[in-house]
Amino acid sequence: MVNHCEYGLDVIARVGESHHLKHMSLKEIHEELIEEGVAISRRHVPNLLRLYLAMVGARTLDSGAVQKRLEAKAA
């Protein structure tokens, strides 16, 4: 589970993949999650999409650049 998030990485990944790979709207994603028993408000789906994008962005960054930014924040 991500800090300050009530949903696991599986739900976050599902939201992101549904939006980007299946081209589903946020409303459609919300409806699908509700049908499958995931208790989530419609307003929370965009938050999970932002978390997904942040995780994907962090994963695709050059590790050297990430290391430099982390070191700068620690200083």
N, CA, C and O atoms as a GROMACS GRO file, in nm:
protein
  300
    1MET      N    1   0.084  -0.118   0.000
    1MET     CA    2   0.000   0.000   0.000
    1MET      C    3   0.089   0.125   0.000
    1MET      O    4   0.194   0.127   0.063
    2VAL      N    5   0.046   0.226  -0.070
    2VAL     CA    6   0.118   0.352  -0.079
    2VAL      C    7   0.084   0.437   0.043
    2VAL      O    8  -0.029   0.433   0.091
    3ASN      N    9   0.181   0.513   0.093
    3ASN     CA   10   0.156   0.599   0.209
    3ASN      C   11   0.036   0.689   0.184
    3ASN      O   12   0.022   0.747   0.076
    4HIS      N   13  -0.049   0.702   0.284
    4HIS     CA   14  -0.166   0.789   0.280
    4HIS      C   15  -0.263   0.752   0.168
    4HIS      O   16  -0.333   0.838   0.115
    5CYS      N   17  -0.266   0.627   0.132
    5CYS     CA   18  -0.357   0.580   0.028
    5CYS      C   19  -0.427   0.455   0.078
    5CYS      O   20  -0.364   0.366   0.135
    6GLU      N   21  -0.555   0.448   0.056
    6GLU     CA   22  -0.634   0.335   0.105
    6GLU      C   23  -0.634   0.218   0.007
    6GLU      O   24  -0.696   0.115   0.035
    7TYR      N   25  -0.568   0.232  -0.105
    7TYR     CA   26  -0.572   0.130  -0.209
    7TYR      C   27  -0.432   0.076  -0.235
    7TYR      O   28  -0.333   0.147  -0.222
    8GLY      N   29  -0.427  -0.050  -0.272
    8GLY     CA   30  -0.300  -0.113  -0.301
    8GLY      C   31  -0.250  -0.080  -0.440
    8GLY      O   32  -0.320  -0.019  -0.522
    9LEU      N   33  -0.128  -0.120  -0.464
    9LEU     CA   34  -0.067  -0.095  -0.595
    9LEU      C   35  -0.145  -0.163  -0.708
    9LEU      O   36  -0.142  -0.116  -0.821
   10ASP      N   37  -0.213  -0.273  -0.677
   10ASP     CA   38  -0.291  -0.341  -0.780
   10ASP      C   39  -0.404  -0.253  -0.832
   10ASP      O   40  -0.429  -0.250  -0.952
   11VAL      N   41  -0.471  -0.182  -0.742
   11VAL     CA   42  -0.580  -0.094  -0.784
   11VAL      C   43  -0.525   0.028  -0.857
   11VAL      O   44  -0.582   0.072  -0.957
   12ILE      N   45  -0.415   0.083  -0.807
   12ILE     CA   46  -0.353   0.199  -0.871
   12ILE      C   47  -0.309   0.162  -1.014
   12ILE      O   48  -0.335   0.237  -1.108
   13ALA      N   49  -0.244   0.048  -1.028
   13ALA     CA   50  -0.200   0.004  -1.160
   13ALA      C   51  -0.319  -0.022  -1.252
   13ALA      O   52  -0.314   0.010  -1.370
   14ARG      N   53  -0.423  -0.078  -1.198
   14ARG     CA   54  -0.544  -0.106  -1.278
   14ARG      C   55  -0.605   0.022  -1.332
   14ARG      O   56  -0.645   0.027  -1.448
   15VAL      N   57  -0.612   0.125  -1.249
   15VAL     CA   58  -0.667   0.253  -1.293
   15VAL      C   59  -0.581   0.310  -1.406
   15VAL      O   60  -0.634   0.352  -1.510
   16GLY      N   61  -0.450   0.311  -1.387
   16GLY     CA   62  -0.360   0.366  -1.490
   16GLY      C   63  -0.364   0.288  -1.620
   16GLY      O   64  -0.371   0.347  -1.727
   17GLU      N   65  -0.360   0.157  -1.611
   17GLU     CA   66  -0.362   0.075  -1.731
   17GLU      C   67  -0.496   0.083  -1.803
   17GLU      O   68  -0.501   0.085  -1.926
   18SER      N   69  -0.604   0.089  -1.727
   18SER     CA   70  -0.737   0.102  -1.789
   18SER      C   71  -0.747   0.233  -1.866
   18SER      O   72  -0.805   0.239  -1.974
   19HIS      N   73  -0.691   0.338  -1.808
   19HIS     CA   74  -0.699   0.469  -1.873
   19HIS      C   75  -0.608   0.477  -1.995
   19HIS      O   76  -0.650   0.524  -2.100
   20HIS      N   77  -0.485   0.431  -1.982
   20HIS     CA   78  -0.388   0.449  -2.090
   20HIS      C   79  -0.390   0.339  -2.195
   20HIS      O   80  -0.372   0.367  -2.314
   21LEU      N   81  -0.411   0.216  -2.155
   21LEU     CA   82  -0.409   0.106  -2.252
   21LEU      C   83  -0.546   0.077  -2.311
   21LEU      O   84  -0.557   0.046  -2.430
   22LYS      N   85  -0.649   0.087  -2.228
   22LYS     CA   86  -0.784   0.057  -2.275
   22LYS      C   87  -0.860   0.183  -2.316
   22LYS      O   88  -0.971   0.176  -2.368
   23HIS      N   89  -0.799   0.299  -2.290
   23HIS     CA   90  -0.859   0.429  -2.325
   23HIS      C   91  -0.996   0.448  -2.260
   23HIS      O   92  -1.087   0.506  -2.320
   24MET      N   93  -1.009   0.400  -2.138
   24MET     CA   94  -1.133   0.415  -2.062
   24MET      C   95  -1.136   0.552  -1.995
   24MET      O   96  -1.033   0.604  -1.952
   25SER      N   97  -1.254   0.608  -1.986
   25SER     CA   98  -1.270   0.734  -1.914
   25SER      C   99  -1.264   0.706  -1.764
   25SER      O  100  -1.277   0.592  -1.720
   26LEU      N  101  -1.244   0.811  -1.687
   26LEU     CA  102  -1.239   0.795  -1.541
   26LEU      C  103  -1.374   0.745  -1.490
   26LEU      O  104  -1.380   0.666  -1.396
   27LYS      N  105  -1.482   0.791  -1.552
   27LYS     CA  106  -1.615   0.745  -1.513
   27LYS      C  107  -1.629   0.595  -1.539
   27LYS      O  108  -1.682   0.522  -1.456
   28GLU      N  109  -1.582   0.549  -1.655
   28GLU     CA  110  -1.590   0.407  -1.688
   28GLU      C  111  -1.506   0.322  -1.593
   28GLU      O  112  -1.547   0.213  -1.552
   29ILE      N  113  -1.389   0.373  -1.559
   29ILE     CA  114  -1.302   0.302  -1.464
   29ILE      C  115  -1.372   0.290  -1.329
   29ILE      O  116  -1.372   0.184  -1.268
   30HIS      N  117  -1.429   0.400  -1.284
   30HIS     CA  118  -1.500   0.400  -1.156
   30HIS      C  119  -1.613   0.297  -1.158
   30HIS      O  120  -1.627   0.218  -1.064
   31GLU      N  121  -1.691   0.297  -1.263
   31GLU     CA  122  -1.804   0.204  -1.273
   31GLU      C  123  -1.756   0.059  -1.271
   31GLU      O  124  -1.818  -0.026  -1.207
   32GLU      N  125  -1.646   0.032  -1.341
   32GLU     CA  126  -1.593  -0.105  -1.345
   32GLU      C  127  -1.543  -0.148  -1.207
   32GLU      O  128  -1.566  -0.261  -1.165
   33LEU      N  129  -1.475  -0.058  -1.138
   33LEU     CA  130  -1.424  -0.091  -1.004
   33LEU      C  131  -1.540  -0.118  -0.909
   33LEU      O  132  -1.534  -0.213  -0.830
   34ILE      N  133  -1.643  -0.036  -0.915
   34ILE     CA  134  -1.760  -0.055  -0.829
   34ILE      C  135  -1.827  -0.189  -0.858
   34ILE      O  136  -1.864  -0.261  -0.765
   35GLU      N  137  -1.841  -0.223  -0.986
   35GLU     CA  138  -1.902  -0.351  -1.024
   35GLU      C  139  -1.824  -0.470  -0.968
   35GLU      O  140  -1.882  -0.575  -0.940
   36GLU      N  141  -1.694  -0.452  -0.953
   36GLU     CA  142  -1.610  -0.561  -0.903
   36GLU      C  143  -1.592  -0.556  -0.752
   36GLU      O  144  -1.514  -0.633  -0.697
   37GLY      N  145  -1.663  -0.467  -0.686
   37GLY     CA  146  -1.662  -0.466  -0.541
   37GLY      C  147  -1.557  -0.378  -0.475
   37GLY      O  148  -1.538  -0.387  -0.354
   38VAL      N  149  -1.490  -0.293  -0.552
   38VAL     CA  150  -1.392  -0.202  -0.493
   38VAL      C  151  -1.468  -0.079  -0.444
   38VAL      O  152  -1.532  -0.009  -0.522
   39ALA      N  153  -1.461  -0.053  -0.315
   39ALA     CA  154  -1.529   0.063  -0.257
   39ALA      C  155  -1.445   0.187  -0.283
   39ALA      O  156  -1.343   0.209  -0.217
   40ILE      N  157  -1.487   0.267  -0.380
   40ILE     CA  158  -1.412   0.387  -0.418
   40ILE      C  159  -1.509   0.493  -0.466
   40ILE      O  160  -1.606   0.464  -0.535
   41SER      N  161  -1.481   0.617  -0.429
   41SER     CA  162  -1.565   0.727  -0.477
   41SER      C  163  -1.518   0.767  -0.616
   41SER      O  164  -1.402   0.746  -0.652
   42ARG      N  165  -1.608   0.824  -0.690
   42ARG     CA  166  -1.574   0.868  -0.827
   42ARG      C  167  -1.467   0.976  -0.823
   42ARG      O  168  -1.382   0.984  -0.913
   43ARG      N  169  -1.470   1.059  -0.721
   43ARG     CA  170  -1.372   1.167  -0.709
   43ARG      C  171  -1.232   1.115  -0.678
   43ARG      O  172  -1.134   1.187  -0.698
   44HIS      N  173  -1.220   0.993  -0.628
   44HIS     CA  174  -1.089   0.941  -0.590
   44HIS      C  175  -1.014   0.877  -0.708
   44HIS      O  176  -0.892   0.862  -0.702
   45VAL      N  177  -1.084   0.839  -0.812
   45VAL     CA  178  -1.021   0.774  -0.928
   45VAL      C  179  -0.911   0.862  -0.990
   45VAL      O  180  -0.803   0.810  -1.019
   46PRO      N  181  -0.935   0.992  -1.011
   46PRO     CA  182  -0.826   1.076  -1.066
   46PRO      C  183  -0.703   1.081  -0.976
   46PRO      O  184  -0.591   1.093  -1.024
   47ASN      N  185  -0.724   1.073  -0.845
   47ASN     CA  186  -0.610   1.072  -0.752
   47ASN      C  187  -0.524   0.948  -0.775
   47ASN      O  188  -0.401   0.956  -0.774
   48LEU      N  189  -0.590   0.834  -0.796
   48LEU     CA  190  -0.515   0.711  -0.821
   48LEU      C  191  -0.445   0.717  -0.955
   48LEU      O  192  -0.335   0.663  -0.970
   49LEU      N  193  -0.506   0.782  -1.053
   49LEU     CA  194  -0.440   0.798  -1.183
   49LEU      C  195  -0.314   0.884  -1.168
   49LEU      O  196  -0.211   0.854  -1.228
   50ARG      N  197  -0.322   0.990  -1.087
   50ARG     CA  198  -0.203   1.073  -1.064
   50ARG      C  199  -0.092   0.994  -0.994
   50ARG      O  200   0.025   1.010  -1.027
   51LEU      N  201  -0.130   0.908  -0.899
   51LEU     CA  202  -0.030   0.824  -0.833
   51LEU      C  203   0.035   0.729  -0.933
   51LEU      O  204   0.157   0.710  -0.931
   52TYR      N  205  -0.045   0.671  -1.020
   52TYR     CA  206   0.006   0.582  -1.124
   52TYR      C  207   0.106   0.656  -1.213
   52TYR      O  208   0.215   0.606  -1.240
   53LEU      N  209   0.069   0.775  -1.257
   53LEU     CA  210   0.157   0.854  -1.344
   53LEU      C  211   0.288   0.890  -1.273
   53LEU      O  212   0.394   0.890  -1.334
   54ALA      N  213   0.279   0.920  -1.145
   54ALA     CA  214   0.400   0.952  -1.068
   54ALA      C  215   0.491   0.830  -1.057
   54ALA      O  216   0.613   0.841  -1.070
   55MET      N  217   0.432   0.713  -1.035
   55MET     CA  218   0.512   0.591  -1.025
   55MET      C  219   0.576   0.555  -1.159
   55MET      O  220   0.693   0.517  -1.164
   56VAL      N  221   0.500   0.567  -1.265
   56VAL     CA  222   0.555   0.538  -1.399
   56VAL      C  223   0.664   0.638  -1.432
   56VAL      O  224   0.768   0.601  -1.487
   57GLY      N  225   0.640   0.764  -1.401
   57GLY     CA  226   0.740   0.867  -1.428
   57GLY      C  227   0.869   0.843  -1.351
   57GLY      O  228   0.978   0.860  -1.405
   58ALA      N  229   0.857   0.803  -1.226
   58ALA     CA  230   0.977   0.775  -1.146
   58ALA      C  231   1.051   0.654  -1.200
   58ALA      O  232   1.174   0.648  -1.196
   59ARG      N  233   0.977   0.558  -1.250
   59ARG     CA  234   1.039   0.435  -1.302
   59ARG      C  235   1.114   0.461  -1.432
   59ARG      O  236   1.216   0.397  -1.459
   60THR      N  237   1.064   0.553  -1.512
   60THR     CA  238   1.124   0.575  -1.644
   60THR      C  239   1.234   0.680  -1.644
   60THR      O  240   1.303   0.697  -1.744
   61LEU      N  241   1.251   0.750  -1.532
   61LEU     CA  242   1.359   0.848  -1.525
   61LEU      C  243   1.495   0.780  -1.522
   61LEU      O  244   1.508   0.667  -1.475
   62ASP      N  245   1.592   0.849  -1.572
   62ASP     CA  246   1.729   0.801  -1.562
   62ASP      C  247   1.767   0.790  -1.416
   62ASP      O  248   1.753   0.887  -1.340
   63SER      N  249   1.815   0.675  -1.374
   63SER     CA  250   1.845   0.653  -1.233
   63SER      C  251   1.951   0.750  -1.181
   63SER      O  252   1.948   0.785  -1.063
   64GLY      N  253   2.043   0.792  -1.265
   64GLY     CA  254   2.143   0.890  -1.223
   64GLY      C  255   2.080   1.024  -1.190
   64GLY      O  256   2.118   1.089  -1.093
   65ALA      N  257   1.985   1.064  -1.270
   65ALA     CA  258   1.915   1.191  -1.246
   65ALA      C  259   1.834   1.183  -1.117
   65ALA      O  260   1.829   1.278  -1.039
   66VAL      N  261   1.770   1.070  -1.096
   66VAL     CA  262   1.692   1.052  -0.974
   66VAL      C  263   1.783   1.058  -0.854
   66VAL      O  264   1.751   1.123  -0.754
   67GLN      N  265   1.896   0.991  -0.860
   67GLN     CA  266   1.992   0.990  -0.750
   67GLN      C  267   2.037   1.132  -0.716
   67GLN      O  268   2.046   1.168  -0.599
   68LYS      N  269   2.066   1.212  -0.818
   68LYS     CA  270   2.110   1.350  -0.795
   68LYS      C  271   2.000   1.433  -0.727
   68LYS      O  272   2.029   1.512  -0.637
   69ARG      N  273   1.876   1.415  -0.770
   69ARG     CA  274   1.765   1.490  -0.709
   69ARG      C  275   1.746   1.448  -0.563
   69ARG      O  276   1.723   1.533  -0.477
   70LEU      N  277   1.757   1.318  -0.536
   70LEU     CA  278   1.744   1.272  -0.398
   70LEU      C  279   1.855   1.326  -0.310
   70LEU      O  280   1.832   1.366  -0.196
   71GLU      N  281   1.977   1.327  -0.363
   71GLU     CA  282   2.089   1.379  -0.287
   71GLU      C  283   2.073   1.528  -0.260
   71GLU      O  284   2.107   1.576  -0.152
   72ALA      N  285   2.021   1.602  -0.360
   72ALA     CA  286   2.000   1.745  -0.342
   72ALA      C  287   1.895   1.774  -0.235
   72ALA      O  288   1.908   1.869  -0.158
   73LYS      N  289   1.790   1.690  -0.230
   73LYS     CA  290   1.687   1.710  -0.129
   73LYS      C  291   1.738   1.674   0.010
   73LYS      O  292   1.695   1.734   0.109
   74ALA      N  293   1.828   1.578   0.018
   74ALA     CA  294   1.882   1.535   0.147
   74ALA      C  295   1.978   1.638   0.204
   74ALA      O  296   1.998   1.644   0.326
   75ALA      N  297   2.038   1.718   0.118
   75ALA     CA  298   2.139   1.816   0.163
   75ALA      C  299   2.079   1.937   0.228
   75ALA      O  300   2.152   2.026   0.270
   0.00000   0.00000   0.00000
